[in-house]
Amino acid sequence: MIYDYIYDNIVDYCVEQIEQGNYEAAYNRYKNSILVLEEQFAKPTITNRFVKTLKLKTNDHRF
């Protein structure tokens, strides 16, 4: 479902804009979409891993 959304709303749109010579519109849609996807999916995962790593290090009394 997520991949279909990405294709329909980002990839397909960007390709259409590029074919019409609207490079700035394609770039803006792609850039903004990637930032939103990063915020939704990547940041929570990275933050969670980072917090686990910090907890492991603070619980390891060798440091």
mmJSON file of the N, C-alpha and C atoms, coordinates in Angstrom:
{"data_MODEL":{"atom_site":{
"group_PDB":["ATOM","ATOM","ATOM","ATOM","ATOM","ATOM","ATOM","ATOM","ATOM","ATOM","ATOM","ATOM","ATOM","ATOM","ATOM","ATOM","ATOM","ATOM","ATOM","ATOM","ATOM","ATOM","ATOM","ATOM","ATOM","ATOM","ATOM","ATOM","ATOM","ATOM","ATOM","ATOM","ATOM","ATOM","ATOM","ATOM","ATOM","ATOM","ATOM","ATOM","ATOM","ATOM","ATOM","ATOM","ATOM","ATOM","ATOM","ATOM","ATOM","ATOM","ATOM","ATOM","ATOM","ATOM","ATOM","ATOM","ATOM","ATOM","ATOM","ATOM","ATOM","ATOM","ATOM","ATOM","ATOM","ATOM","ATOM","ATOM","ATOM","ATOM","ATOM","ATOM","ATOM","ATOM","ATOM","ATOM","ATOM","ATOM","ATOM","ATOM","ATOM","ATOM","ATOM","ATOM","ATOM","ATOM","ATOM","ATOM","ATOM","ATOM","ATOM","ATOM","ATOM","ATOM","ATOM","ATOM","ATOM","ATOM","ATOM","ATOM","ATOM","ATOM","ATOM","ATOM","ATOM","ATOM","ATOM","ATOM","ATOM","ATOM","ATOM","ATOM","ATOM","ATOM","ATOM","ATOM","ATOM","ATOM","ATOM","ATOM","ATOM","ATOM","ATOM","ATOM","ATOM","ATOM","ATOM","ATOM","ATOM","ATOM","ATOM","ATOM","ATOM","ATOM","ATOM","ATOM","ATOM","ATOM","ATOM","ATOM","ATOM","ATOM","ATOM","ATOM","ATOM","ATOM","ATOM","ATOM","ATOM","ATOM","ATOM","ATOM","ATOM","ATOM","ATOM","ATOM","ATOM","ATOM","ATOM","ATOM","ATOM","ATOM","ATOM","ATOM","ATOM","ATOM","ATOM","ATOM","ATOM","ATOM","ATOM","ATOM","ATOM","ATOM","ATOM","ATOM","ATOM","ATOM","ATOM","ATOM","ATOM","ATOM","ATOM","ATOM","ATOM","ATOM","ATOM","ATOM","ATOM"],
"id":[1,2,3,4,5,6,7,8,9,10,11,12,13,14,15,16,17,18,19,20,21,22,23,24,25,26,27,28,29,30,31,32,33,34,35,36,37,38,39,40,41,42,43,44,45,46,47,48,49,50,51,52,53,54,55,56,57,58,59,60,61,62,63,64,65,66,67,68,69,70,71,72,73,74,75,76,77,78,79,80,81,82,83,84,85,86,87,88,89,90,91,92,93,94,95,96,97,98,99,100,101,102,103,104,105,106,107,108,109,110,111,112,113,114,115,116,117,118,119,120,121,122,123,124,125,126,127,128,129,130,131,132,133,134,135,136,137,138,139,140,141,142,143,144,145,146,147,148,149,150,151,152,153,154,155,156,157,158,159,160,161,162,163,164,165,166,167,168,169,170,171,172,173,174,175,176,177,178,179,180,181,182,183,184,185,186,187,188,189],
"type_symbol":["N","C","C","N","C","C","N","C","C","N","C","C","N","C","C","N","C","C","N","C","C","N","C","C","N","C","C","N","C","C","N","C","C","N","C","C","N","C","C","N","C","C","N","C","C","N","C","C","N","C","C","N","C","C","N","C","C","N","C","C","N","C","C","N","C","C","N","C","C","N","C","C","N","C","C","N","C","C","N","C","C","N","C","C","N","C","C","N","C","C","N","C","C","N","C","C","N","C","C","N","C","C","N","C","C","N","C","C","N","C","C","N","C","C","N","C","C","N","C","C","N","C","C","N","C","C","N","C","C","N","C","C","N","C","C","N","C","C","N","C","C","N","C","C","N","C","C","N","C","C","N","C","C","N","C","C","N","C","C","N","C","C","N","C","C","N","C","C","N","C","C","N","C","C","N","C","C","N","C","C","N","C","C","N","C","C","N","C","C"],
"label_atom_id":["N","CA","C","N","CA","C","N","CA","C","N","CA","C","N","CA","C","N","CA","C","N","CA","C","N","CA","C","N","CA","C","N","CA","C","N","CA","C","N","CA","C","N","CA","C","N","CA","C","N","CA","C","N","CA","C","N","CA","C","N","CA","C","N","CA","C","N","CA","C","N","CA","C","N","CA","C","N","CA","C","N","CA","C","N","CA","C","N","CA","C","N","CA","C","N","CA","C","N","CA","C","N","CA","C","N","CA","C","N","CA","C","N","CA","C","N","CA","C","N","CA","C","N","CA","C","N","CA","C","N","CA","C","N","CA","C","N","CA","C","N","CA","C","N","CA","C","N","CA","C","N","CA","C","N","CA","C","N","CA","C","N","CA","C","N","CA","C","N","CA","C","N","CA","C","N","CA","C","N","CA","C","N","CA","C","N","CA","C","N","CA","C","N","CA","C","N","CA","C","N","CA","C","N","CA","C","N","CA","C","N","CA","C","N","CA","C","N","CA","C"],
"label_alt_id":[null,null,null,null,null,null,null,null,null,null,null,null,null,null,null,null,null,null,null,null,null,null,null,null,null,null,null,null,null,null,null,null,null,null,null,null,null,null,null,null,null,null,null,null,null,null,null,null,null,null,null,null,null,null,null,null,null,null,null,null,null,null,null,null,null,null,null,null,null,null,null,null,null,null,null,null,null,null,null,null,null,null,null,null,null,null,null,null,null,null,null,null,null,null,null,null,null,null,null,null,null,null,null,null,null,null,null,null,null,null,null,null,null,null,null,null,null,null,null,null,null,null,null,null,null,null,null,null,null,null,null,null,null,null,null,null,null,null,null,null,null,null,null,null,null,null,null,null,null,null,null,null,null,null,null,null,null,null,null,null,null,null,null,null,null,null,null,null,null,null,null,null,null,null,null,null,null,null,null,null,null,null,null,null,null,null,null,null,null],
"label_comp_id":["MET","MET","MET","ILE","ILE","ILE","TYR","TYR","TYR","ASP","ASP","ASP","TYR","TYR","TYR","ILE","ILE","ILE","TYR","TYR","TYR","ASP","ASP","ASP","ASN","ASN","ASN","ILE","ILE","ILE","VAL","VAL","VAL","ASP","ASP","ASP","TYR","TYR","TYR","CYS","CYS","CYS","VAL","VAL","VAL","GLU","GLU","GLU","GLN","GLN","GLN","ILE","ILE","ILE","GLU","GLU","GLU","GLN","GLN","GLN","GLY","GLY","GLY","ASN","ASN","ASN","TYR","TYR","TYR","GLU","GLU","GLU","ALA","ALA","ALA","ALA","ALA","ALA","TYR","TYR","TYR","ASN","ASN","ASN","ARG","ARG","ARG","TYR","TYR","TYR","LYS","LYS","LYS","ASN","ASN","ASN","SER","SER","SER","ILE","ILE","ILE","LEU","LEU","LEU","VAL","VAL","VAL","LEU","LEU","LEU","GLU","GLU","GLU","GLU","GLU","GLU","GLN","GLN","GLN","PHE","PHE","PHE","ALA","ALA","ALA","LYS","LYS","LYS","PRO","PRO","PRO","THR","THR","THR","ILE","ILE","ILE","THR","THR","THR","ASN","ASN","ASN","ARG","ARG","ARG","PHE","PHE","PHE","VAL","VAL","VAL","LYS","LYS","LYS","THR","THR","THR","LEU","LEU","LEU","LYS","LYS","LYS","LEU","LEU","LEU","LYS","LYS","LYS","THR","THR","THR","ASN","ASN","ASN","ASP","ASP","ASP","HIS","HIS","HIS","ARG","ARG","ARG","PHE","PHE","PHE"],
"label_asym_id":["A","A","A","A","A","A","A","A","A","A","A","A","A","A","A","A","A","A","A","A","A","A","A","A","A","A","A","A","A","A","A","A","A","A","A","A","A","A","A","A","A","A","A","A","A","A","A","A","A","A","A","A","A","A","A","A","A","A","A","A","A","A","A","A","A","A","A","A","A","A","A","A","A","A","A","A","A","A","A","A","A","A","A","A","A","A","A","A","A","A","A","A","A","A","A","A","A","A","A","A","A","A","A","A","A","A","A","A","A","A","A","A","A","A","A","A","A","A","A","A","A","A","A","A","A","A","A","A","A","A","A","A","A","A","A","A","A","A","A","A","A","A","A","A","A","A","A","A","A","A","A","A","A","A","A","A","A","A","A","A","A","A","A","A","A","A","A","A","A","A","A","A","A","A","A","A","A","A","A","A","A","A","A","A","A","A","A","A","A"],
"label_entity_id":["1","1","1","1","1","1","1","1","1","1","1","1","1","1","1","1","1","1","1","1","1","1","1","1","1","1","1","1","1","1","1","1","1","1","1","1","1","1","1","1","1","1","1","1","1","1","1","1","1","1","1","1","1","1","1","1","1","1","1","1","1","1","1","1","1","1","1","1","1","1","1","1","1","1","1","1","1","1","1","1","1","1","1","1","1","1","1","1","1","1","1","1","1","1","1","1","1","1","1","1","1","1","1","1","1","1","1","1","1","1","1","1","1","1","1","1","1","1","1","1","1","1","1","1","1","1","1","1","1","1","1","1","1","1","1","1","1","1","1","1","1","1","1","1","1","1","1","1","1","1","1","1","1","1","1","1","1","1","1","1","1","1","1","1","1","1","1","1","1","1","1","1","1","1","1","1","1","1","1","1","1","1","1","1","1","1","1","1","1"],
"label_seq_id":[1,1,1,2,2,2,3,3,3,4,4,4,5,5,5,6,6,6,7,7,7,8,8,8,9,9,9,10,10,10,11,11,11,12,12,12,13,13,13,14,14,14,15,15,15,16,16,16,17,17,17,18,18,18,19,19,19,20,20,20,21,21,21,22,22,22,23,23,23,24,24,24,25,25,25,26,26,26,27,27,27,28,28,28,29,29,29,30,30,30,31,31,31,32,32,32,33,33,33,34,34,34,35,35,35,36,36,36,37,37,37,38,38,38,39,39,39,40,40,40,41,41,41,42,42,42,43,43,43,44,44,44,45,45,45,46,46,46,47,47,47,48,48,48,49,49,49,50,50,50,51,51,51,52,52,52,53,53,53,54,54,54,55,55,55,56,56,56,57,57,57,58,58,58,59,59,59,60,60,60,61,61,61,62,62,62,63,63,63],
"pdbx_PDB_ins_code":[null,null,null,null,null,null,null,null,null,null,null,null,null,null,null,null,null,null,null,null,null,null,null,null,null,null,null,null,null,null,null,null,null,null,null,null,null,null,null,null,null,null,null,null,null,null,null,null,null,null,null,null,null,null,null,null,null,null,null,null,null,null,null,null,null,null,null,null,null,null,null,null,null,null,null,null,null,null,null,null,null,null,null,null,null,null,null,null,null,null,null,null,null,null,null,null,null,null,null,null,null,null,null,null,null,null,null,null,null,null,null,null,null,null,null,null,null,null,null,null,null,null,null,null,null,null,null,null,null,null,null,null,null,null,null,null,null,null,null,null,null,null,null,null,null,null,null,null,null,null,null,null,null,null,null,null,null,null,null,null,null,null,null,null,null,null,null,null,null,null,null,null,null,null,null,null,null,null,null,null,null,null,null,null,null,null,null,null,null],
"Cartn_x":[0.823,0.0,0.878,1.936,2.838,3.556,4.011,4.707,3.781,2.521,1.554,1.353,1.262,1.108,2.321,3.513,4.741,4.777,4.446,4.489,3.456,2.223,1.142,1.302,1.785,1.811,3.169,4.208,5.537,6.188,6.455,7.192,6.435,5.197,4.412,4.279,3.998,3.885,5.201,6.303,7.609,7.95,7.683,7.957,7.126,5.851,4.999,5.531,5.951,6.472,7.767,8.63,9.891,9.609,8.683,8.335,7.784,7.138,6.585,7.585,8.774,9.793,9.668,8.802,8.608,9.554,10.823,11.828,11.746,11.455,11.364,10.19,9.063,7.905,8.234,8.921,9.305,10.268,11.257,12.227,11.562,10.695,10.036,9.154,8.399,7.544,8.413,9.486,10.361,11.009,11.587,12.285,11.335,10.202,9.253,8.714,8.473,7.969,9.003,10.247,11.31,11.454,11.364,11.463,10.32,9.118,7.965,8.137,8.555,8.761,9.858,10.918,11.991,11.465,10.678,10.117,9.214,8.427,7.473,8.133,9.106,9.62,11.062,11.934,13.356,13.692,13.231,13.602,13.19,11.958,11.602,12.503,12.851,13.718,15.116,15.67,17.017,17.047,16.05,15.983,15.891,15.054,14.886,16.204,16.911,18.199,19.225,19.233,20.182,19.922,18.657,18.302,18.7,18.458,18.857,20.368,21.111,22.57,23.032,22.439,22.805,22.476,21.334,20.953,21.93,22.337,23.308,24.627,25.077,26.348,26.26,25.152,25.037,24.852,24.342,24.184,25.468,26.392,27.674,28.628,28.927,29.706,31.204,31.622,33.043,33.485,32.562,32.931,32.956],
"Cartn_y":[-1.182,0.0,1.262,1.244,2.406,2.59,1.479,1.578,2.088,1.646,2.143,3.652,4.101,5.531,6.298,5.79,6.459,6.526,5.417,5.416,6.379,6.273,7.085,8.571,8.925,10.331,11.005,10.222,10.828,10.491,9.215,8.8,9.178,8.766,9.033,10.538,11.284,12.739,13.341,12.934,13.487,13.164,11.951,11.572,12.436,12.614,13.457,14.882,15.425,16.795,16.906,15.923,15.931,15.856,14.987,14.87,16.176,16.964,18.25,19.4,19.083,20.109,20.897,20.458,21.137,20.547,20.799,20.179,20.654,21.917,22.446,21.816,21.643,21.002,19.561,18.858,17.468,17.415,18.276,18.309,18.636,19.639,20.03,18.921,18.25,17.152,16.027,15.686,14.608,14.964,16.141,16.574,16.605,17.238,17.347,15.988,15.13,13.784,12.969,13.066,12.331,12.829,14.119,14.664,14.162,14.1,13.6,12.115,11.338,9.898,9.649,10.438,10.314,10.594,11.625,11.984,10.876,10.282,9.252,7.908,7.518,6.155,6.04,6.884,6.725,7.266,8.45,9.055,8.228,7.698,6.873,5.649,5.03,3.857,4.225,5.281,5.718,6.159,6.918,7.392,6.213,5.248,4.072,3.303,3.107,2.398,3.181,4.492,5.336,5.274,5.342,5.288,3.937,2.851,1.519,1.443,2.019,2.013,2.791,3.957,4.753,4.01,3.354,2.605,1.468,0.788,-0.296,0.236,1.356,1.928,2.447,3.028,3.563,2.437,1.295,0.166,-0.676,-0.459,-1.154,-0.328,-0.776,0.011,-0.019,-0.596,-0.593,0.775,1.608,2.912,3.969],
"Cartn_z":[0.0,0.0,0.0,0.814,0.873,-0.46,-1.046,-2.325,-3.422,-3.405,-4.382,-4.22,-2.973,-2.709,-3.233,-2.921,-3.373,-4.894,-5.533,-6.999,-7.577,-7.109,-7.668,-7.397,-6.219,-5.814,-5.922,-6.085,-6.175,-7.508,-7.735,-8.934,-10.201,-10.285,-11.49,-11.738,-10.686,-10.805,-11.305,-10.704,-11.078,-12.531,-12.947,-14.345,-15.29,-14.986,-15.824,-15.902,-14.77,-14.749,-15.548,-15.423,-16.177,-17.678,-18.058,-19.482,-20.04,-19.194,-19.62,-19.453,-18.961,-18.786,-17.502,-16.597,-15.31,-14.255,-14.441,-13.582,-12.136,-11.956,-10.595,-9.834,-10.487,-9.848,-9.481,-10.372,-10.101,-8.915,-8.93,-7.839,-6.51,-6.49,-5.244,-4.694,-5.56,-5.089,-4.516,-5.243,-4.788,-3.453,-3.369,-2.15,-0.956,-1.11,-0.009,0.41,-0.555,-0.251,0.511,0.115,0.802,2.235,2.439,3.795,4.677,4.134,4.887,5.195,4.208,4.421,5.453,5.396,6.371,7.785,7.913,9.22,9.756,8.884,9.303,9.588,8.779,8.854,9.342,8.877,9.206,10.591,10.914,12.193,13.399,13.446,14.605,14.754,13.651,13.703,14.17,13.599,13.974,15.431,15.844,17.229,18.19,17.873,18.714,18.85,17.76,17.801,18.614,18.449,19.165,20.672,21.064,22.484,23.073,22.343,22.819,23.001,22.062,22.16,23.378,23.598,24.768,26.062,26.107,27.299,27.557,26.507,26.668,27.22,26.688,27.14,28.569,28.948,30.302,31.323,30.891,31.786,31.897,30.989,31.003,31.871,33.034,34.004,33.745,32.655,32.326,31.816,31.358,30.793,31.845],
"occupancy":[1.0,1.0,1.0,1.0,1.0,1.0,1.0,1.0,1.0,1.0,1.0,1.0,1.0,1.0,1.0,1.0,1.0,1.0,1.0,1.0,1.0,1.0,1.0,1.0,1.0,1.0,1.0,1.0,1.0,1.0,1.0,1.0,1.0,1.0,1.0,1.0,1.0,1.0,1.0,1.0,1.0,1.0,1.0,1.0,1.0,1.0,1.0,1.0,1.0,1.0,1.0,1.0,1.0,1.0,1.0,1.0,1.0,1.0,1.0,1.0,1.0,1.0,1.0,1.0,1.0,1.0,1.0,1.0,1.0,1.0,1.0,1.0,1.0,1.0,1.0,1.0,1.0,1.0,1.0,1.0,1.0,1.0,1.0,1.0,1.0,1.0,1.0,1.0,1.0,1.0,1.0,1.0,1.0,1.0,1.0,1.0,1.0,1.0,1.0,1.0,1.0,1.0,1.0,1.0,1.0,1.0,1.0,1.0,1.0,1.0,1.0,1.0,1.0,1.0,1.0,1.0,1.0,1.0,1.0,1.0,1.0,1.0,1.0,1.0,1.0,1.0,1.0,1.0,1.0,1.0,1.0,1.0,1.0,1.0,1.0,1.0,1.0,1.0,1.0,1.0,1.0,1.0,1.0,1.0,1.0,1.0,1.0,1.0,1.0,1.0,1.0,1.0,1.0,1.0,1.0,1.0,1.0,1.0,1.0,1.0,1.0,1.0,1.0,1.0,1.0,1.0,1.0,1.0,1.0,1.0,1.0,1.0,1.0,1.0,1.0,1.0,1.0,1.0,1.0,1.0,1.0,1.0,1.0,1.0,1.0,1.0,1.0,1.0,1.0],
"B_iso_or_equiv":[0.0,0.0,0.0,0.0,0.0,0.0,0.0,0.0,0.0,0.0,0.0,0.0,0.0,0.0,0.0,0.0,0.0,0.0,0.0,0.0,0.0,0.0,0.0,0.0,0.0,0.0,0.0,0.0,0.0,0.0,0.0,0.0,0.0,0.0,0.0,0.0,0.0,0.0,0.0,0.0,0.0,0.0,0.0,0.0,0.0,0.0,0.0,0.0,0.0,0.0,0.0,0.0,0.0,0.0,0.0,0.0,0.0,0.0,0.0,0.0,0.0,0.0,0.0,0.0,0.0,0.0,0.0,0.0,0.0,0.0,0.0,0.0,0.0,0.0,0.0,0.0,0.0,0.0,0.0,0.0,0.0,0.0,0.0,0.0,0.0,0.0,0.0,0.0,0.0,0.0,0.0,0.0,0.0,0.0,0.0,0.0,0.0,0.0,0.0,0.0,0.0,0.0,0.0,0.0,0.0,0.0,0.0,0.0,0.0,0.0,0.0,0.0,0.0,0.0,0.0,0.0,0.0,0.0,0.0,0.0,0.0,0.0,0.0,0.0,0.0,0.0,0.0,0.0,0.0,0.0,0.0,0.0,0.0,0.0,0.0,0.0,0.0,0.0,0.0,0.0,0.0,0.0,0.0,0.0,0.0,0.0,0.0,0.0,0.0,0.0,0.0,0.0,0.0,0.0,0.0,0.0,0.0,0.0,0.0,0.0,0.0,0.0,0.0,0.0,0.0,0.0,0.0,0.0,0.0,0.0,0.0,0.0,0.0,0.0,0.0,0.0,0.0,0.0,0.0,0.0,0.0,0.0,0.0,0.0,0.0,0.0,0.0,0.0,0.0],
"pdbx_formal_charge":[null,null,null,null,null,null,null,null,null,null,null,null,null,null,null,null,null,null,null,null,null,null,null,null,null,null,null,null,null,null,null,null,null,null,null,null,null,null,null,null,null,null,null,null,null,null,null,null,null,null,null,null,null,null,null,null,null,null,null,null,null,null,null,null,null,null,null,null,null,null,null,null,null,null,null,null,null,null,null,null,null,null,null,null,null,null,null,null,null,null,null,null,null,null,null,null,null,null,null,null,null,null,null,null,null,null,null,null,null,null,null,null,null,null,null,null,null,null,null,null,null,null,null,null,null,null,null,null,null,null,null,null,null,null,null,null,null,null,null,null,null,null,null,null,null,null,null,null,null,null,null,null,null,null,null,null,null,null,null,null,null,null,null,null,null,null,null,null,null,null,null,null,null,null,null,null,null,null,null,null,null,null,null,null,null,null,null,null,null],
"auth_seq_id":[1,1,1,2,2,2,3,3,3,4,4,4,5,5,5,6,6,6,7,7,7,8,8,8,9,9,9,10,10,10,11,11,11,12,12,12,13,13,13,14,14,14,15,15,15,16,16,16,17,17,17,18,18,18,19,19,19,20,20,20,21,21,21,22,22,22,23,23,23,24,24,24,25,25,25,26,26,26,27,27,27,28,28,28,29,29,29,30,30,30,31,31,31,32,32,32,33,33,33,34,34,34,35,35,35,36,36,36,37,37,37,38,38,38,39,39,39,40,40,40,41,41,41,42,42,42,43,43,43,44,44,44,45,45,45,46,46,46,47,47,47,48,48,48,49,49,49,50,50,50,51,51,51,52,52,52,53,53,53,54,54,54,55,55,55,56,56,56,57,57,57,58,58,58,59,59,59,60,60,60,61,61,61,62,62,62,63,63,63],
"auth_comp_id":["MET","MET","MET","ILE","ILE","ILE","TYR","TYR","TYR","ASP","ASP","ASP","TYR","TYR","TYR","ILE","ILE","ILE","TYR","TYR","TYR","ASP","ASP","ASP","ASN","ASN","ASN","ILE","ILE","ILE","VAL","VAL","VAL","ASP","ASP","ASP","TYR","TYR","TYR","CYS","CYS","CYS","VAL","VAL","VAL","GLU","GLU","GLU","GLN","GLN","GLN","ILE","ILE","ILE","GLU","GLU","GLU","GLN","GLN","GLN","GLY","GLY","GLY","ASN","ASN","ASN","TYR","TYR","TYR","GLU","GLU","GLU","ALA","ALA","ALA","ALA","ALA","ALA","TYR","TYR","TYR","ASN","ASN","ASN","ARG","ARG","ARG","TYR","TYR","TYR","LYS","LYS","LYS","ASN","ASN","ASN","SER","SER","SER","ILE","ILE","ILE","LEU","LEU","LEU","VAL","VAL","VAL","LEU","LEU","LEU","GLU","GLU","GLU","GLU","GLU","GLU","GLN","GLN","GLN","PHE","PHE","PHE","ALA","ALA","ALA","LYS","LYS","LYS","PRO","PRO","PRO","THR","THR","THR","ILE","ILE","ILE","THR","THR","THR","ASN","ASN","ASN","ARG","ARG","ARG","PHE","PHE","PHE","VAL","VAL","VAL","LYS","LYS","LYS","THR","THR","THR","LEU","LEU","LEU","LYS","LYS","LYS","LEU","LEU","LEU","LYS","LYS","LYS","THR","THR","THR","ASN","ASN","ASN","ASP","ASP","ASP","HIS","HIS","HIS","ARG","ARG","ARG","PHE","PHE","PHE"],
"auth_asym_id":["A","A","A","A","A","A","A","A","A","A","A","A","A","A","A","A","A","A","A","A","A","A","A","A","A","A","A","A","A","A","A","A","A","A","A","A","A","A","A","A","A","A","A","A","A","A","A","A","A","A","A","A","A","A","A","A","A","A","A","A","A","A","A","A","A","A","A","A","A","A","A","A","A","A","A","A","A","A","A","A","A","A","A","A","A","A","A","A","A","A","A","A","A","A","A","A","A","A","A","A","A","A","A","A","A","A","A","A","A","A","A","A","A","A","A","A","A","A","A","A","A","A","A","A","A","A","A","A","A","A","A","A","A","A","A","A","A","A","A","A","A","A","A","A","A","A","A","A","A","A","A","A","A","A","A","A","A","A","A","A","A","A","A","A","A","A","A","A","A","A","A","A","A","A","A","A","A","A","A","A","A","A","A","A","A","A","A","A","A"],
"auth_atom_id":["N","CA","C","N","CA","C","N","CA","C","N","CA","C","N","CA","C","N","CA","C","N","CA","C","N","CA","C","N","CA","C","N","CA","C","N","CA","C","N","CA","C","N","CA","C","N","CA","C","N","CA","C","N","CA","C","N","CA","C","N","CA","C","N","CA","C","N","CA","C","N","CA","C","N","CA","C","N","CA","C","N","CA","C","N","CA","C","N","CA","C","N","CA","C","N","CA","C","N","CA","C","N","CA","C","N","CA","C","N","CA","C","N","CA","C","N","CA","C","N","CA","C","N","CA","C","N","CA","C","N","CA","C","N","CA","C","N","CA","C","N","CA","C","N","CA","C","N","CA","C","N","CA","C","N","CA","C","N","CA","C","N","CA","C","N","CA","C","N","CA","C","N","CA","C","N","CA","C","N","CA","C","N","CA","C","N","CA","C","N","CA","C","N","CA","C","N","CA","C","N","CA","C","N","CA","C","N","CA","C","N","CA","C","N","CA","C","N","CA","C"],
"pdbx_PDB_model_num":[1,1,1,1,1,1,1,1,1,1,1,1,1,1,1,1,1,1,1,1,1,1,1,1,1,1,1,1,1,1,1,1,1,1,1,1,1,1,1,1,1,1,1,1,1,1,1,1,1,1,1,1,1,1,1,1,1,1,1,1,1,1,1,1,1,1,1,1,1,1,1,1,1,1,1,1,1,1,1,1,1,1,1,1,1,1,1,1,1,1,1,1,1,1,1,1,1,1,1,1,1,1,1,1,1,1,1,1,1,1,1,1,1,1,1,1,1,1,1,1,1,1,1,1,1,1,1,1,1,1,1,1,1,1,1,1,1,1,1,1,1,1,1,1,1,1,1,1,1,1,1,1,1,1,1,1,1,1,1,1,1,1,1,1,1,1,1,1,1,1,1,1,1,1,1,1,1,1,1,1,1,1,1,1,1,1,1,1,1]
}}}
